[in-house]
Amino acid sequence: MSISYKEKREQLDHNGFCLLEGIVEDSMLERLREVTDGIIARQEAAHFARNRAQGSLIRVTEDPFMAQLIAYPPILEALAGLGFADPKWGSGFIISKPPKSPPRFWHQDARFWNDVISYTPRTIQCFLMIYLVDTTPRNGCLRLIPGSHLKRHLLHDALPDAHKEDLSRAEDRAHLAFQRAEGEVDVPVKAGDVVMGSARLLHAAHGNQSDERRTNITLWYYPDYANLPESIRAYLADSEWPADWHEQNRALLEPLRPLYEGDAMPITLNRSPGPQLR
């Protein structure tokens, strides 16, 4: 399928997300299903109880094959088509909602609200959600609020820290974080589609009411790393890089490694937007 990258980039900047259809080839999808099924099967019951709203939250570094996905040429080609020719990778997770599981709570994942760049259309950090099955509202498709990466929403002031364990455990399903939200849209996809979105975008997921597991792999990239403020690059350089795992995949991953050689102080993290977000 031919992709109009100019249109997709405009959607990313304006809405905070875009859908990249048919990026992952069938052979790669089959291999990813095999690998993720094996990883999920190795998890203890406590992991799924702790992450009931997400389903699972497993670092992709549990299997060396995931380096093939992080450096997957069609993904890097799509990023280049969007204008991001030299992206860097940060982290990734296998998020797999089992049958009959609750919704995922509303949240945004930005960490650099102390810097003015976070209040501009520039994409600082982005998620690439790679879906291994078709998704609909019934089996847990993505929900998001277009434009919430640049415009304040009621949820910005009402939500607790997205990384609190009580939300992950879905202990209070009546909480605002699990409810319908003004302006939300569903983003159903086909297996092999990739949803790219700003870390600042408010997003959630429907519960999985089907009888089958719904799996996506979420990879985090810094698409324009070289042009980020020095304080952010100072924080990111090697801060999350899996050294042992990297040794097994050096040739593939080295070009995607965030490096910094300056002397700026690392930025102080802040997960809550300030009054500049209006």
C-alpha positions as MATLAB code, in Angstrom:
seq = 'MSISYKEKREQLDHNGFCLLEGIVEDSMLERLREVTDGIIARQEAAHFARNRAQGSLIRVTEDPFMAQLIAYPPILEALAGLGFADPKWGSGFIISKPPKSPPRFWHQDARFWNDVISYTPRTIQCFLMIYLVDTTPRNGCLRLIPGSHLKRHLLHDALPDAHKEDLSRAEDRAHLAFQRAEGEVDVPVKAGDVVMGSARLLHAAHGNQSDERRTNITLWYYPDYANLPESIRAYLADSEWPADWHEQNRALLEPLRPLYEGDAMPITLNRSPGPQLR';
ca = [
       0.000    0.000    0.000;
       1.358    3.406   -0.965;
       1.621    5.812    1.967;
       1.376    9.596    1.603;
       4.035   10.581    4.108;
       3.368   14.291    3.722;
      -0.239   13.739    4.811;
       0.823   11.395    7.620;
       3.344   13.925    8.936;
       0.678   16.626    8.954;
      -1.591   14.291   10.948;
       1.209   13.524   13.399;
       1.983   17.192   14.003;
      -1.645   18.342   14.209;
      -3.429   15.383   15.821;
      -0.502   13.830   17.680;
      -0.742   10.497   15.854;
      -0.968    8.827   12.465;
      -1.749    5.326   11.214;
       0.865    3.618    9.050;
      -0.978    0.825    7.273;
       0.556   -2.525    6.366;
       4.089   -1.792    7.539;
       4.873   -5.230    8.984;
       5.029   -8.089    6.483;
       3.166  -11.364    7.070;
       6.326  -13.427    7.614;
       7.533  -10.991   10.260;
       4.102  -10.993   11.924;
       4.160  -14.773   12.202;
       7.617  -14.732   13.770;
       6.619  -11.995   16.205;
       3.557  -13.980   17.261;
       5.760  -17.005   17.986;
       8.282  -14.973   19.952;
       5.734  -12.997   21.977;
       3.664  -16.100   22.764;
       6.805  -17.691   24.204;
       7.717  -14.624   26.240;
       4.191  -14.231   27.603;
       4.045  -17.912   28.574;
       7.183  -17.493   30.698;
       5.690  -14.764   32.895;
       4.526  -15.501   36.423;
       0.924  -14.954   37.505;
       1.994  -12.003   39.641;
       3.036  -10.095   36.528;
      -0.465  -10.266   35.052;
      -2.077   -9.338   38.370;
       0.220   -6.338   38.695;
      -0.536   -5.226   35.117;
      -4.175   -6.207   34.804;
      -5.165   -3.029   32.929;
      -2.344   -3.365   30.409;
      -2.571   -7.152   30.264;
       1.191   -7.461   30.215;
       4.057   -4.997   30.350;
       7.082   -7.034   29.322;
      10.307   -5.428   28.121;
      11.204   -6.470   24.593;
      14.754   -7.080   25.771;
      13.613  -10.456   27.102;
      14.284  -11.914   23.644;
      17.176  -11.004   21.315;
      14.953  -11.430   18.249;
      13.238   -8.156   19.101;
      16.299   -6.321   17.825;
      15.144   -7.407   14.371;
      11.933   -5.460   14.943;
      13.577   -2.384   16.459;
      15.803   -2.085   13.377;
      13.183   -3.437   10.962;
      13.821   -1.708    7.617;
      10.134   -0.963    6.794;
       9.781    0.826   10.154;
      12.939    2.871    9.659;
      11.890    3.632    6.079;
       8.514    4.874    7.331;
      10.205    7.119    9.883;
      12.479    8.479    7.156;
       9.449    9.098    4.937;
       7.960   11.182    7.744;
      11.130   13.265    7.871;
      12.962   11.403   10.632;
      16.072   10.047    8.939;
      18.159    9.422   12.067;
      15.896    8.132   14.865;
      17.151    6.679   18.121;
      15.503    3.912   20.107;
      14.678    4.102   23.798;
      12.689    1.113   25.016;
       9.864   -1.263   24.147;
       7.166   -3.427   25.710;
       4.930   -6.361   24.845;
       1.409   -5.291   25.837;
      -0.925   -8.243   25.493;
      -4.478   -8.090   26.793;
      -5.919  -11.519   27.642;
      -9.541  -12.433   26.950;
     -12.175  -10.783   29.138;
      -9.773   -8.178   30.519;
     -10.531   -4.594   31.636;
      -9.768   -1.370   29.754;
      -6.415    0.331   29.949;
      -6.540    3.658   31.763;
      -6.094    7.114   30.250;
      -2.553    8.433   30.438;
       0.197   10.270   28.626;
       3.833    9.171   28.733;
       5.784   12.414   28.331;
       8.592   13.042   30.795;
      10.102   16.331   29.668;
       7.427   18.878   30.561;
      10.119   21.042   32.202;
      11.428   22.016   28.756;
       9.686   24.467   26.431;
      10.013   22.002   23.541;
       7.224   19.951   25.111;
       4.768   22.745   24.337;
       5.525   22.799   20.605;
       4.307   20.533   17.765;
       7.723   18.874   17.526;
       7.724   15.132   18.185;
      10.217   14.587   20.996;
       9.429   10.986   21.834;
       6.983    8.734   20.010;
       5.409    5.337   20.386;
       5.086    2.908   17.525;
       2.348    0.424   18.395;
       2.734   -2.669   16.233;
      -0.390   -4.819   16.268;
      -0.105   -8.577   15.796;
      -3.879   -9.100   15.368;
      -6.755   -7.076   13.971;
      -8.248   -4.831   16.650;
     -11.727   -3.439   17.271;
     -13.411   -1.864   20.306;
     -14.509   -5.388   21.284;
     -11.013   -6.825   21.637;
      -9.199   -3.806   23.030;
      -8.319   -1.356   20.276;
      -6.541    1.897   21.025;
      -8.483    4.977   22.151;
      -6.982    8.450   22.047;
      -7.794   12.143   22.159;
      -6.560   13.883   19.004;
      -4.689   17.109   19.651;
      -4.202   16.446   23.368;
      -0.426   16.566   22.867;
      -0.791   20.341   22.359;
      -4.070   21.260   24.057;
      -5.050   20.893   27.695;
      -7.829   18.436   28.497;
      -9.761   17.820   31.711;
      -7.816   14.589   32.112;
      -4.479   16.395   32.351;
      -5.480   17.786   35.728;
      -7.612   14.875   36.917;
      -5.370   11.867   36.348;
      -2.831   10.530   38.837;
       0.640    9.477   37.724;
       0.121    6.902   34.973;
       2.706    4.618   36.505;
       0.933    4.138   39.841;
       0.327    0.473   40.568;
      -3.326    0.840   41.584;
      -4.207    1.956   38.055;
      -2.252   -0.927   36.557;
      -4.099   -3.358   38.799;
      -7.456   -1.825   37.729;
      -8.510   -1.792   41.366;
     -11.117    0.951   40.924;
     -12.916    0.590   37.597;
     -15.112    3.584   38.497;
     -12.076    5.868   38.418;
     -12.148    8.651   35.821;
      -9.083    7.089   34.189;
     -11.232    4.166   32.974;
     -14.226    6.164   31.703;
     -15.198    7.563   28.321;
     -13.578   10.952   27.688;
     -14.624   14.021   25.749;
     -13.176   14.028   22.254;
     -11.932   10.427   22.280;
     -11.775    8.364   19.105;
     -11.216    4.668   18.501;
      -8.294    3.537   16.353;
      -9.082    0.026   15.055;
      -6.300   -1.492   12.954;
      -5.352   -4.513   10.884;
      -2.539   -6.844   11.898;
       0.694   -5.357   10.624;
      -0.484   -1.767   10.936;
       1.539    0.620   13.083;
       0.113    3.514   15.084;
       2.655    6.273   15.637;
       1.927    8.841   18.307;
       3.458   11.504   20.483;
       4.349   10.518   24.036;
       2.333   13.581   25.119;
      -0.893   12.269   23.571;
      -3.615   11.123   25.955;
      -4.429    7.522   25.102;
      -6.042    4.392   26.541;
      -7.467    1.095   25.278;
     -10.800   -0.660   25.404;
     -11.148   -3.830   27.416;
     -10.778   -7.115   25.607;
     -14.203   -8.741   25.601;
     -13.259  -11.364   23.021;
     -12.101  -14.948   23.583;
      -8.640  -14.346   22.100;
      -5.549  -12.524   23.289;
      -4.863   -9.088   21.760;
      -1.146   -8.324   21.482;
       0.784   -5.294   20.420;
       4.453   -4.430   20.699;
       5.073   -0.812   21.629;
       8.468    0.577   20.661;
       9.641    3.995   21.827;
      11.817    6.148   19.571;
      13.293    9.649   19.663;
      12.720   10.443   15.977;
      14.655   13.731   15.875;
      17.182   12.996   18.603;
      20.042   15.103   17.201;
      17.919   18.260   17.433;
      16.620   17.746   20.972;
      17.801   20.113   23.723;
      21.143   19.077   25.170;
      19.676   18.512   28.625;
      17.287   15.904   27.221;
      20.013   14.183   25.221;
      22.234   14.187   28.305;
      19.503   12.350   30.192;
      18.737    9.867   27.435;
      22.273    8.898   26.451;
      22.675    5.303   27.591;
      20.165    5.856   30.431;
      17.992    2.896   29.390;
      20.276    1.057   27.015;
      20.355   -2.701   27.770;
      24.106   -3.273   27.686;
      24.146   -7.083   27.756;
      21.368   -7.379   25.197;
      23.046   -4.813   23.003;
      26.211   -6.931   22.799;
      24.205   -9.649   21.034;
      22.839   -7.193   18.467;
      25.554   -4.559   18.123;
      25.567   -4.258   14.328;
      21.801   -3.798   14.169;
      21.312   -1.485   17.123;
      24.396    0.723   17.209;
      22.991    3.239   14.671;
      19.882    3.572   16.878;
      21.756    4.165   20.118;
      21.231    7.596   21.734;
      24.642    9.120   22.470;
      25.724   12.468   23.914;
      29.219   13.874   24.297;
      28.497   17.351   25.665;
      28.633   18.580   29.241;
      25.025   19.683   29.814;
      23.292   18.588   32.999;
      20.555   15.985   32.427;
      17.038   17.376   32.575;
      14.964   16.807   35.710;
      12.049   14.587   34.766;
       8.517   15.925   35.039;
       5.542   13.817   33.933;
       2.891   16.543   34.432;
       2.299   19.374   31.951;
       2.627   22.899   33.281;
       0.389   25.933   32.720;
       1.972   26.483   29.295;
      -0.323   23.711   28.024;
      -3.569   25.585   27.464;
];
